[in-house]
Amino acid sequence: MITPSKRLQSLPEGVFQDLALAKGQRLAASDDVIDLSVGSPDFPPPAHAIAELTKHAAETNQYGYAITALPAFQEAVAAFYERYGVTLDPVHEVLQLAGSQEGLSHLALTFINPGDLVLIPDPGYPIYEAGVRLAGGEVMPIPVDPNTLHPRLDDLSGRDLQRAKMMILNYPSNPTAGLATRQMFEHVVRLAHQHDIFIVHDFAYSELVFDDNEAISILSIPGAKDVAIEFNSLSKTYNLAGARIAYAVGNPTALDCLRKLKSHMDFGVFLPIQRAAIAALREPWDGYDRQRIAYMERRDAFCGALIETGWEVRKPAATMFVWAKTPNGEDSYPFALDLLRATGVAVTPGIAFGPRGEGYVRMAFVRDIDVLQEAARRIGEWLKRR
Ligand SMILES: Cc1ncc(COP(=O)(O)O)c(C=O)c1O
């Protein structure tokens, strides 16, 4: 008999099977699905990154195992991080990853023993919980305040803080689009020092911050490097999501542990992709601002159109997501399923991000403005006739 491990069984079932099925059925019948359910960027990568990738992909000596990062990659990350006011030692404080998902999924296996307690945001990005469960750890959700979008750290008891071995945070946040403040991060770093908690910050949306807001690296907080590492990625900043390249930075002892685990798990990132990433990180690019503005214009057009239909959504200050309460407090999964079946617009039910995501949906503005306006029009008509 083939049976999955207890570890696998500890992961939630594919609760979105019906949703995936409905999307598939609708796509098979027509091509009118507007898929806003996945945060996969639709803008092009920098031309100089593609040029490096194609140039080196044509070289026959680029196809061996990479095993580790090219030193130039680590140096490029360190140089890039200066923009966040953080100085990194490229050799000891930068670890290359095959996507931050890869690193995040191996994180708990590296640090967590069965029964260890990990604090994660609720709602939060799903791999945090899945990774801890796979390692046999225990998850304690920290409620995210629906207004400030910050974790309600004061809700944690002294005992919780004493027991917690690790805390995972993510700003700018998926799914809520919340932003950190320096004060909040200072508080987190203080707690980490006081209670000996290892902090992991996921900074994947560091360049997708709108208006006059600032993306803050937790490593820019004094004392953070003693207690924290930060994940970042080329997926969203440079639209290289399918290329699978990212990195973790910060505490060298922690990175060394992750490096050791990875040395048993993978043989490094395809060299032409590493070279493309080096070019992306190193070369001047007008895309940082252009992209930010393009996302902002989409946000304004999409939110404006949704608000016109009577759905009072909140404009996100960052990321590529609108995080909205369902219009009449409906549960998120049936709402998303009905919406997809009726209109072809696919959104992600908030329950996918934890119990406190219930009653919300996440919509990614990864389509052109006219498509987003069409999505809002369909949603509006459907809401009216329900
Ligand atoms: C918050 C967050 N972290 C990590 C990831 C994974 O990114 P990567 O492509 O680097 O694996 C995503 C992808 O959507 C994300 O939203």
PDBQT file of the ligand as one rigid body, heavy atoms in Angstrom, charges set to zero:
ROOT
HETATM    1  C1  LIG A 401       5.526  36.824   0.259  1.00  0.00    +0.000 C 
HETATM    2  C2  LIG A 401       6.151  35.918  -0.734  1.00  0.00    +0.000 A 
HETATM    3  N1  LIG A 401       7.272  35.277  -0.404  1.00  0.00    +0.000 NA
HETATM    4  C3  LIG A 401       7.886  34.449  -1.254  1.00  0.00    +0.000 A 
HETATM    5  C4  LIG A 401       7.344  34.198  -2.504  1.00  0.00    +0.000 A 
HETATM    6  C5  LIG A 401       8.073  33.241  -3.406  1.00  0.00    +0.000 C 
HETATM    7  O1  LIG A 401       8.847  33.918  -4.296  1.00  0.00    +0.000 OA
HETATM    8  P1  LIG A 401       9.976  33.201  -5.161  1.00  0.00    +0.000 P 
HETATM    9  O2  LIG A 401       9.536  33.345  -6.580  1.00  0.00    +0.000 OA
HETATM   10  O3  LIG A 401      11.245  33.923  -4.862  1.00  0.00    +0.000 OA
HETATM   11  O4  LIG A 401      10.025  31.763  -4.742  1.00  0.00    +0.000 OA
HETATM   12  C6  LIG A 401       6.187  34.834  -2.897  1.00  0.00    +0.000 A 
HETATM   13  C7  LIG A 401       5.600  34.567  -4.216  1.00  0.00    +0.000 C 
HETATM   14  O5  LIG A 401       4.514  34.952  -4.554  1.00  0.00    +0.000 OA
HETATM   15  C8  LIG A 401       5.557  35.709  -1.991  1.00  0.00    +0.000 A 
HETATM   16  O6  LIG A 401       4.437  36.348  -2.296  1.00  0.00    +0.000 OA
ENDROOT
TORSDOF 0
